Amino acid sequence: MMEKIAGQLGLPKAGVKYYNQETYKKLGINNKAAAVAEARSRRLL
């Protein structure tokens, strides 16, 4: 999945991982499931 996102954005896989981690820090979460839950609580999904 991360490879596909990286390819579409023209970034290396490590770059996508870095941006995910930075976003998780800003949201105060630590994994993808928590990110989905946070997006739902903010009515983004």
N, CA, C and O atoms as a printed pandas DataFrame, in Angstrom:
     atom_number atom_name residue_name chain_id  residue_number  x_coord  y_coord  z_coord
0              1         N          MET        A               1    0.827   -1.185    0.000
1              2        CA          MET        A               1    0.000    0.000    0.000
2              3         C          MET        A               1    0.874    1.252    0.000
3              4         O          MET        A               1    0.643    2.182   -0.773
4              5         N          MET        A               2    1.878    1.264    0.875
5              6        CA          MET        A               2    2.732    2.447    0.960
6              7         C          MET        A               2    3.503    2.661   -0.345
7              8         O          MET        A               2    3.761    3.796   -0.746
8              9         N          GLU        A               3    3.868    1.552   -1.001
9             10        CA          GLU        A               3    4.586    1.664   -2.272
10            11         C          GLU        A               3    3.710    2.331   -3.333
11            12         O          GLU        A               3    4.183    3.147   -4.124
12            13         N          LYS        A               4    2.430    1.970   -3.334
13            14        CA          LYS        A               4    1.502    2.541   -4.311
14            15         C          LYS        A               4    1.324    4.042   -4.071
15            16         O          LYS        A               4    1.326    4.835   -5.013
16            17         N          ILE        A               5    1.171    4.419   -2.810
17            18        CA          ILE        A               5    1.029    5.841   -2.471
18            19         C          ILE        A               5    2.293    6.593   -2.860
19            20         O          ILE        A               5    2.225    7.674   -3.445
20            21         N          ALA        A               6    3.447    6.018   -2.532
21            22        CA          ALA        A               6    4.722    6.660   -2.860
22            23         C          ALA        A               6    4.841    6.864   -4.368
23            24         O          ALA        A               6    5.267    7.925   -4.826
24            25         N          GLY        A               7    4.467    5.856   -5.128
25            26        CA          GLY        A               7    4.538    5.961   -6.578
26            27         C          GLY        A               7    3.636    7.048   -7.130
27            28         O          GLY        A               7    4.025    7.792   -8.030
28            29         N          GLN        A               8    2.433    7.138   -6.591
29            30        CA          GLN        A               8    1.484    8.145   -7.064
30            31         C          GLN        A               8    1.935    9.559   -6.716
31            32         O          GLN        A               8    1.668   10.504   -7.458
32            33         N          LEU        A               9    2.625    9.698   -5.574
33            34        CA          LEU        A               9    3.089   11.017   -5.150
34            35         C          LEU        A               9    4.482   11.355   -5.658
35            36         O          LEU        A               9    4.935   12.494   -5.544
36            37         N          GLY        A              10    5.152   10.365   -6.216
37            38        CA          GLY        A              10    6.516   10.587   -6.684
38            39         C          GLY        A              10    7.505   10.754   -5.539
39            40         O          GLY        A              10    8.486   11.487   -5.660
40            41         N          LEU        A              11    7.242   10.072   -4.427
41            42        CA          LEU        A              11    8.114   10.123   -3.261
42            43         C          LEU        A              11    8.680    8.740   -2.987
43            44         O          LEU        A              11    8.097    7.734   -3.394
44            45         N          PRO        A              12    9.821    8.685   -2.294
45            46        CA          PRO        A              12   10.298    7.374   -1.868
46            47         C          PRO        A              12    9.408    6.831   -0.754
47            48         O          PRO        A              12    8.749    7.596   -0.050
48            49         N          LYS        A              13    9.392    5.510   -0.597
49            50        CA          LYS        A              13    8.587    4.873    0.442
50            51         C          LYS        A              13    8.925    5.448    1.821
51            52         O          LYS        A              13    8.031    5.651    2.643
52            53         N          ALA        A              14   10.190    5.707    2.071
53            54        CA          ALA        A              14   10.617    6.273    3.355
54            55         C          ALA        A              14   10.020    7.655    3.575
55            56         O          ALA        A              14    9.738    8.030    4.713
56            57         N          GLY        A              15    9.825    8.408    2.517
57            58        CA          GLY        A              15    9.223    9.734    2.625
58            59         C          GLY        A              15    7.770    9.654    3.067
59            60         O          GLY        A              15    7.322   10.441    3.902
60            61         N          VAL        A              16    7.039    8.704    2.508
61            62        CA          VAL        A              16    5.641    8.519    2.887
62            63         C          VAL        A              16    5.563    8.089    4.351
63            64         O          VAL        A              16    4.716    8.572    5.103
64            65         N          LYS        A              17    6.452    7.179    4.749
65            66        CA          LYS        A              17    6.476    6.719    6.135
66            67         C          LYS        A              17    6.771    7.885    7.079
67            68         O          LYS        A              17    6.147    8.003    8.134
68            69         N          TYR        A              18    7.710    8.736    6.705
69            70        CA          TYR        A              18    8.057    9.905    7.524
70            71         C          TYR        A              18    6.851   10.835    7.694
71            72         O          TYR        A              18    6.541   11.257    8.809
72            73         N          TYR        A              19    6.181   11.146    6.601
73            74        CA          TYR        A              19    5.031   12.047    6.675
74            75         C          TYR        A              19    3.888   11.435    7.490
75            76         O          TYR        A              19    3.187   12.149    8.208
76            77         N          ASN        A              20    3.701   10.125    7.382
77            78        CA          ASN        A              20    2.698    9.461    8.218
78            79         C          ASN        A              20    3.036    9.623    9.691
79            80         O          ASN        A              20    2.172    9.974   10.495
80            81         N          GLN        A              21    4.288    9.371   10.046
81            82        CA          GLN        A              21    4.708    9.483   11.445
82            83         C          GLN        A              21    4.545   10.907   11.970
83            84         O          GLN        A              21    4.116   11.101   13.108
84            85         N          GLU        A              22    4.879   11.889   11.165
85            86        CA          GLU        A              22    4.730   13.289   11.578
86            87         C          GLU        A              22    3.248   13.644   11.785
87            88         O          GLU        A              22    2.900   14.368   12.719
88            89         N          THR        A              23    2.399   13.135   10.919
89            90        CA          THR        A              23    0.969   13.377   11.051
90            91         C          THR        A              23    0.443   12.708   12.319
91            92         O          THR        A              23   -0.351   13.298   13.051
92            93         N          TYR        A              24    0.884   11.482   12.577
93            94        CA          TYR        A              24    0.471   10.779   13.792
94            95         C          TYR        A              24    0.877   11.568   15.033
95            96         O          TYR        A              24    0.097   11.677   15.979
96            97         N          LYS        A              25    2.089   12.120   15.038
97            98        CA          LYS        A              25    2.551   12.920   16.186
98            99         C          LYS        A              25    1.645   14.122   16.409
99           100         O          LYS        A              25    1.252   14.408   17.540
100          101         N          LYS        A              26    1.315   14.820   15.337
101          102        CA          LYS        A              26    0.474   16.015   15.451
102          103         C          LYS        A              26   -0.926   15.678   15.959
103          104         O          LYS        A              26   -1.544   16.483   16.656
104          105         N          LEU        A              27   -1.422   14.501   15.615
105          106        CA          LEU        A              27   -2.749   14.080   16.056
106          107         C          LEU        A              27   -2.717   13.408   17.428
107          108         O          LEU        A              27   -3.767   13.169   18.024
108          109         N          GLY        A              28   -1.521   13.101   17.931
109          110        CA          GLY        A              28   -1.399   12.433   19.218
110          111         C          GLY        A              28   -1.799   10.970   19.181
111          112         O          GLY        A              28   -2.338   10.433   20.149
112          113         N          ILE        A              29   -1.527   10.329   18.040
113          114        CA          ILE        A              29   -1.850    8.912   17.859
114          115         C          ILE        A              29   -0.598    8.176   17.424
115          116         O          ILE        A              29    0.445    8.796   17.217
116          117         N          ASN        A              30   -0.688    6.833   17.281
117          118        CA          ASN        A              30    0.522    6.112   16.894
118          119         C          ASN        A              30    0.326    4.995   15.880
119          120         O          ASN        A              30    1.248    4.213   15.647
120          121         N          ASN        A              31   -0.850    4.900   15.272
121          122        CA          ASN        A              31   -1.019    3.873   14.244
122          123         C          ASN        A              31   -2.162    4.231   13.289
123          124         O          ASN        A              31   -2.912    5.182   13.505
124          125         N          LYS        A              32   -2.260    3.441   12.241
125          126        CA          LYS        A              32   -3.243    3.716   11.187
126          127         C          LYS        A              32   -4.677    3.576   11.685
127          128         O          LYS        A              32   -5.545    4.362   11.303
128          129         N          ALA        A              33   -4.932    2.583   12.533
129          130        CA          ALA        A              33   -6.285    2.398   13.066
130          131         C          ALA        A              33   -6.721    3.614   13.877
131          132         O          ALA        A              33   -7.863    4.062   13.773
132          133         N          ALA        A              34   -5.811    4.140   14.679
133          134        CA          ALA        A              34   -6.125    5.337   15.463
134          135         C          ALA        A              34   -6.334    6.537   14.537
135          136         O          ALA        A              34   -7.157    7.404   14.829
136          137         N          ALA        A              35   -5.602    6.594   13.430
137          138        CA          ALA        A              35   -5.774    7.687   12.469
138          139         C          ALA        A              35   -7.167    7.626   11.844
139          140         O          ALA        A              35   -7.820    8.655   11.674
140          141         N          VAL        A              36   -7.613    6.434   11.507
141          142        CA          VAL        A              36   -8.950    6.271   10.933
142          143         C          VAL        A              36  -10.005    6.667   11.961
143          144         O          VAL        A              36  -10.971    7.355   11.627
144          145         N          ALA        A              37   -9.825    6.236   13.206
145          146        CA          ALA        A              37  -10.775    6.584   14.262
146          147         C          ALA        A              37  -10.817    8.100   14.470
147          148         O          ALA        A              37  -11.889    8.677   14.654
148          149         N          GLU        A              38   -9.660    8.732   14.441
149          150        CA          GLU        A              38   -9.600   10.196   14.604
150          151         C          GLU        A              38  -10.294   10.898   13.434
151          152         O          GLU        A              38  -11.025   11.868   13.634
152          153         N          ALA        A              39  -10.066   10.409   12.226
153          154        CA          ALA        A              39  -10.722   11.003   11.055
154          155         C          ALA        A              39  -12.233   10.858   11.149
155          156         O          ALA        A              39  -12.968   11.777   10.789
156          157         N          ARG        A              40  -12.698    9.717   11.628
157          158        CA          ARG        A              40  -14.145    9.526   11.784
158          159         C          ARG        A              40  -14.697   10.449   12.854
159          160         O          ARG        A              40  -15.780   11.009   12.689
160          161         N          SER        A              41  -13.962   10.615   13.956
161          162        CA          SER        A              41  -14.457   11.484   15.033
162          163         C          SER        A              41  -14.503   12.948   14.579
163          164         O          SER        A              41  -15.294   13.739   15.093
164          165         N          ARG        A              42  -13.648   13.297   13.613
165          166        CA          ARG        A              42  -13.648   14.654   13.062
166          167         C          ARG        A              42  -14.552   14.779   11.840
167          168         O          ARG        A              42  -14.603   15.819   11.184
168          169         N          ARG        A              43  -15.265   13.685   11.553
169          170        CA          ARG        A              43  -16.186   13.619   10.410
170          171         C          ARG        A              43  -15.499   13.896    9.071
171          172         O          ARG        A              43  -16.051   14.558    8.192
172          173         N          LEU        A              44  -14.283   13.369    8.945
173          174        CA          LEU        A              44  -13.551   13.490    7.688
174          175         C          LEU        A              44  -13.780   12.263    6.799
175          176         O          LEU        A              44  -13.514   12.289    5.598
176          177         N          LEU        A              45  -14.275   11.201    7.413
177          178        CA          LEU        A              45  -14.610    9.966    6.665
178          179         C          LEU        A              45  -16.060    9.623    6.835
179          180         O          LEU        A              45  -16.526    8.625    6.286
